[in-house]
C-alpha cells in the first residue's frame, strides 16, 4: 500500500465547549499518520486558545486564522495549508469513532481513485434528538450501507459533511472548496456526482454528529430550506434536465411553489400538476394547476416531484414503474 497521509480540515467558531472532546477523538485514532488543520473563523470565546494548547503538544495539529469569513473560506484556508494525499473534513463539535480514519483510508486504497469513503453516522445531543434528525440519520445510513447515495441526490444532502474521505486528486478534479455556493456540503455532493465519483458502502458507525440549539446548520441563513431548493434546481438543469422532454412539476405545496417561481423566473417551460382537488384548476403565478392524470397525455416527460407524503410517493413510484419510467432519468424526488 502506498504511504498515506490524511489531512483533516476543521473550521471552528465559538465551539470551546466541544473542542476538547473533538480533538481527543482525533488523537485517539488507530491510524496515526494524519494532520488536523483547524481554522478559527473569528471566534469570540477561547476556542483558538484550546486548539493552540493542543498544537503545542502535538505537531500534527495546526491552528490557523481564517483568511476571510465563513465556513467556505475557512475550509479553503485549511486546504491551502494541507499536505495529505487523502482529504477529509471534520466538524469541531463532533466526535470521531476510534477506527474512523483507518477504516476510510483502507476503503479508499482497496477501491482506488474515483471513490468516496463513507461511514455510518449517529446523532447525539444532551437534550435528545428530534424525529426529523432521527429520520435523516436512518435514511442517510440506509444509503451509505449499500453505497447508493446518489440515487437520492435531489431529496437531501446524501454525503454527510463530516464523514467522507477522497483522494486529493479526485478532490481537486471536483473543484474542492473553491465553490462559493452554500450549503457548501450539498454543493460538494453534487460535484462529487458530476465528476463520477462512486460511493463505497460502509456498515460501521464512524462518526458521532452532535446536535444543539445554536449549531450553524440550525442558525445560519445559508442552510435555510430555500437555499436547498435553489441548489437542487441549479444542478438538475445542469446535470439531469432533458429539454427534449416536457418538464412536469408535481405538487403545489411550499417547495412546489418555490420551484414553480424559479422555473418561471428563468423561463423554463413546464406543466404543473397535483392530486389535491382543492388546488386543481387554480391559477398560481399565471399557471393553471392540472390533475395528475394529465401526465399520461404527455408523450415524453421528466417529472420533478415535491410531494413529501410517503404513501403518495409510493403511489407515484408504482405509477412510473408501470409506465417503464426510470428514477433519476424520468422522475426525480425534490422532497
C-alpha positions in Angstrom: 0.0 0.0 0.0 1.3 3.5 -0.8 2.3 5.8 2.0 -0.7 7.5 3.3 -1.2 10.9 5.0 -4.7 12.1 5.8 -5.5 15.8 6.1 -8.4 16.5 8.4 -9.8 20.0 7.7 -11.7 21.6 10.6 -13.3 25.1 10.6 -14.4 26.3 14.0 -16.2 29.2 15.6 -17.1 29.5 19.3 -17.1 25.8 20.0 -14.9 25.9 23.1 -17.4 23.7 25.0 -16.9 20.8 22.5 -13.4 21.2 21.0 -11.5 19.1 23.7 -13.8 16.1 23.0 -13.4 16.6 19.3 -9.6 16.8 19.4 -9.2 13.9 21.8 -11.2 11.8 19.4 -8.7 12.6 16.7 -5.8 11.9 18.9 -7.3 8.5 19.8 -7.4 7.3 16.2 -5.9 3.9 15.5 -4.4 5.4 12.3 -1.7 7.9 13.2 -0.4 9.4 10.0 -2.7 12.4 9.9 -2.6 16.2 10.2 -5.5 18.2 11.7 -5.7 21.7 10.4 -8.1 23.8 12.5 -9.1 27.2 11.2 -10.5 29.8 13.5 -13.4 31.7 11.9 -13.2 34.7 14.2 -14.2 33.1 17.4 -15.1 35.4 20.4 -14.6 32.7 23.0 -11.4 30.8 23.9 -11.7 28.2 21.1 -8.5 29.2 19.5 -6.6 29.0 22.7 -7.8 25.5 23.3 -6.6 24.4 19.8 -3.3 26.2 20.3 -2.6 24.4 23.5 -3.1 21.0 21.9 -0.9 22.1 19.0 2.0 22.8 21.4 1.9 19.2 22.4 1.3 17.5 19.0 2.9 18.8 15.8 0.2 17.1 13.7 -2.3 19.8 14.9 -2.3 23.3 13.4 -4.3 26.3 14.3 -4.8 29.0 11.6 -6.8 32.1 11.2 -9.5 32.3 8.5 -8.3 34.3 5.6 -11.8 35.6 5.0 -15.1 34.9 6.8 -17.4 31.9 6.9 -17.1 28.2 6.6 -16.1 28.1 2.9 -13.2 30.4 3.2 -12.1 28.6 6.4 -12.1 25.3 4.6 -10.1 26.9 1.7 -7.7 28.3 4.3 -7.2 24.8 5.7 -6.9 23.1 2.3 -4.3 25.6 1.1 -2.1 24.6 4.1 -2.6 20.8 4.0 -0.2 18.2 2.7 -2.1 14.9 2.8 -2.9 12.7 -0.2 -6.3 11.8 1.3 -8.7 14.6 2.3 -11.5 14.7 4.8 -13.5 17.2 6.8 -14.5 17.3 10.5 -16.8 19.5 12.5 -15.3 20.9 15.6 -18.2 19.9 17.8 -18.4 16.3 16.7 -16.6 13.1 17.7 -14.7 10.5 15.5 -15.0 6.9 16.4 -11.5 5.4 17.1 -11.2 3.5 13.8 -12.7 6.1 11.5 -9.6 7.3 9.7 -8.2 3.7 9.5 -11.4 2.3 8.0 -11.8 5.1 5.5 -8.3 5.0 4.2 -8.4 1.2 3.8 -11.6 1.5 1.8 -10.1 4.1 -0.5 -6.9 2.1 -1.2 -9.0 -1.0 -1.7 -11.2 0.6 -4.3 -8.7 3.1 -5.8 -9.2 6.6 -7.1 -12.6 7.7 -8.2 -14.3 6.7 -5.0 -15.6 8.3 -1.8 -15.1 6.5 1.5 -18.1 6.9 3.9 -19.2 5.8 7.3 -22.5 5.5 9.1 -23.3 8.4 11.3 -25.0 8.7 14.7 -26.7 11.9 16.0 -26.4 12.7 19.7 -27.5 15.5 21.9 -27.6 16.3 25.6 -31.3 17.2 25.1 -32.3 14.4 22.8 -32.6 14.0 19.1 -35.8 15.2 17.4 -37.8 13.0 15.0 -36.5 14.9 11.9 -32.9 14.2 12.6 -33.7 10.6 13.5 -35.4 10.1 10.1 -32.5 11.8 8.3 -30.0 9.6 10.1 -31.9 6.4 9.3 -32.4 7.5 5.6 -28.7 8.5 5.2 -27.3 5.4 6.8 -29.5 3.2 4.7 -28.0 4.8 1.6 -24.4 4.6 2.9 -24.8 0.9 3.9 -25.3 0.0 0.2 -23.3 2.8 -1.4 -26.3 4.1 -3.4 -26.2 7.7 -2.0 -26.5 9.4 -5.4 -29.8 7.6 -6.1 -31.5 10.1 -3.8 -29.3 13.1 -4.6 -32.2 15.6 -5.2 -34.0 14.7 -2.0 -31.5 15.9 0.6 -27.7 16.1 1.1 -26.6 12.4 0.6 -23.0 12.8 1.7 -22.5 13.5 5.5 -20.4 16.7 5.6 -18.1 15.5 8.4 -17.8 11.8 7.3 -16.3 11.4 3.9 -12.8 10.9 2.5 -11.4 11.2 -1.0 -8.1 11.0 -2.8 -6.6 14.5 -3.2 -6.5 14.2 -7.0 -10.3 13.5 -7.0 -10.9 16.3 -4.7 -9.1 18.7 -6.9 -10.9 17.4 -10.0 -14.2 18.2 -8.4 -13.2 21.7 -7.6 -12.6 21.2 -3.9 -13.9 24.1 -1.7 -13.5 26.7 -4.5 -17.2 27.0 -5.0 -18.7 29.9 -3.1 -22.2 28.2 -3.1 -24.0 27.4 0.2 -25.0 24.9 1.5 -21.4 24.0 0.8 -21.7 20.3 1.8 -24.6 19.7 -0.5 -22.9 21.6 -3.4 -19.8 19.4 -2.9 -22.0 16.3 -3.0 -23.4 17.4 -6.4 -19.9 17.9 -7.7 -18.8 14.5 -6.5 -21.7 13.1 -8.5 -21.0 15.4 -11.5 -17.4 14.1 -11.8 -18.4 10.4 -11.5 -17.1 9.5 -8.0 -18.5 6.3 -6.6 -19.6 5.8 -3.0 -18.1 2.9 -1.1 -20.6 1.1 1.1 -20.0 1.0 4.9 -21.7 -0.9 7.7 -19.8 0.8 10.5 -20.7 3.8 12.6 -17.6 6.0 12.2 -18.9 9.5 13.2 -21.0 10.9 16.1 -22.8 14.0 14.9 -23.7 16.5 17.7 -26.9 18.5 17.6 -27.6 21.5 19.8 -29.7 24.7 19.6 -27.0 27.1 18.2 -25.3 24.7 15.7 -24.5 26.5 12.5 -26.8 24.3 10.4 -29.7 25.4 12.6 -29.0 29.1 12.8 -27.3 30.3 9.6 -29.5 31.5 6.7 -27.0 29.7 4.4 -28.7 26.4 5.4 -32.3 27.6 5.1 -34.7 25.4 3.1 -34.9 27.8 0.3 -31.1 27.5 -0.3 -31.5 23.8 -0.8 -34.3 24.3 -3.4 -32.2 26.8 -5.4 -29.2 24.4 -5.4 -31.2 21.4 -6.4 -32.7 23.1 -9.4 -29.4 24.6 -10.4 -27.8 21.1 -10.6 -30.8 19.5 -12.1 -30.8 21.8 -15.0 -27.0 21.3 -15.4 -26.8 17.5 -14.9 -30.2 15.9 -15.4 -32.6 18.1 -17.4 -33.6 16.9 -20.9 -35.0 19.8 -22.8 -36.4 17.4 -25.5 -38.9 16.3 -22.9 -41.8 18.2 -21.3 -40.8 19.1 -17.7 -43.6 18.4 -15.3 -43.7 19.8 -11.7 -45.8 17.6 -9.4 -47.0 19.2 -6.2 -48.2 22.7 -5.1 -47.0 22.9 -1.5 -44.3 25.2 -0.3 -41.5 23.6 -2.3 -43.6 23.2 -5.4 -44.5 26.9 -5.4 -40.8 27.8 -4.8 -39.7 25.7 -7.7 -42.5 27.0 -9.9 -41.4 30.6 -9.2 -37.8 29.7 -10.0 -38.7 28.0 -13.3 -40.9 30.9 -14.3 -38.1 33.4 -13.5 -35.6 31.6 -15.7 -38.2 30.9 -18.4 -38.0 27.1 -18.3 -41.3 25.8 -19.7 -43.2 23.2 -17.5 -46.6 21.7 -16.8 -47.8 21.9 -13.2 -49.9 19.0 -11.8 -51.2 17.9 -8.4 -53.5 15.4 -6.8 -55.2 17.8 -4.4 -58.8 18.5 -5.7 -58.8 21.8 -3.8 -55.9 23.1 -5.9 -56.6 21.6 -9.3 -57.7 24.4 -11.6 -56.3 27.2 -9.5 -54.1 29.9 -11.1 -50.8 30.3 -9.3 -48.2 32.7 -10.7 -50.1 32.6 -14.0 -50.0 28.8 -14.3 -53.1 26.6 -14.1 -52.7 23.5 -11.9 -53.8 20.4 -13.8 -54.8 17.0 -12.4 -52.0 14.5 -12.2 -53.7 12.3 -14.8 -52.5 14.9 -17.3 -49.2 13.2 -17.1 -50.5 10.3 -19.1 -51.3 12.6 -22.0 -47.7 13.8 -22.4 -45.6 11.6 -24.7 -42.1 12.4 -23.4 -41.7 13.9 -19.9 -39.4 14.5 -17.0 -41.1 14.9 -13.6 -39.9 16.8 -10.6 -41.9 15.6 -7.5 -42.2 17.8 -4.4 -44.9 15.8 -2.6 -43.4 14.7 0.7 -46.2 12.2 1.8 -44.7 8.7 1.8 -47.9 7.0 0.8 -48.2 9.4 -2.1 -44.6 8.9 -3.1 -45.2 5.1 -3.1 -48.2 5.6 -5.4 -46.1 7.7 -7.8 -43.2 5.2 -7.9 -45.7 2.4 -8.8 -47.2 4.6 -11.5 -43.9 5.4 -13.0 -42.8 1.7 -12.9 -46.0 0.8 -14.7 -45.0 3.3 -17.4 -41.5 1.9 -17.6 -40.1 5.3 -16.4 -36.7 5.3 -14.7 -35.9 7.1 -11.4 -33.1 9.7 -11.8 -33.8 9.8 -15.5 -37.6 10.3 -16.0 -38.6 11.3 -12.5 -36.8 13.0 -9.6 -37.9 13.5 -5.9 -37.2 17.0 -4.6 -38.6 16.4 -1.2 
